[in-house]
Amino acid sequence: MVIGSAEKRAQDYLKNAGHIDKEIELNRQLLAQEQKRLQHLSKILQHDLTQLTSYKEYVHLVENHIKKLQAERDKALFLIGQVKNEKYRTILELCYVYGMTAEAAAEQMHYSTPHFFRLRAEALRIAAKLMEQDKAQGQEQYWR
């Protein structure tokens, strides 16, 4: 089954959301590395550099970015949660939350790969329809 532009939009949205956890973790690692670096410098200089305004601003920016990413992830999970059919919801979760390939997800669900692709296209059609309904109700900014 070929997916249309609305389904492609839903797929792109969910794919982007699927990478959010990795981006959050990367931001947390960068923040931890910066904190370690400043602690090391603090020992050398015998001054608490974590009290510097620039460091506090940096931490604040990173934490706000992480909060925005978490909100985006929550929106995607909410969209998937709105899919009433459990089979379609599971397909979307496996592909876009857990990042499984279609082949691995098909195997886990005991479907042939071609059948899984048809089911995934239908699940994306439903997700796209939900997004369009929200858009029609003036909640378009919710999905970007």
Buried (B, 14 or more C-beta within 10 A) or exposed (E): EEBEEBBEBBBEBBEBBBEBBEBBEEBEEEBEEBBEEBEEEBEEEEEEBBEEEEBEEBBEEBEEBBEEBEEBBEBBBEBBEBBEEEEBBBBBBBBBBEBBEBEBBBBEBEBEBEEBBEBBBBBBBBBBBBBBEBBEEEEEEEBE
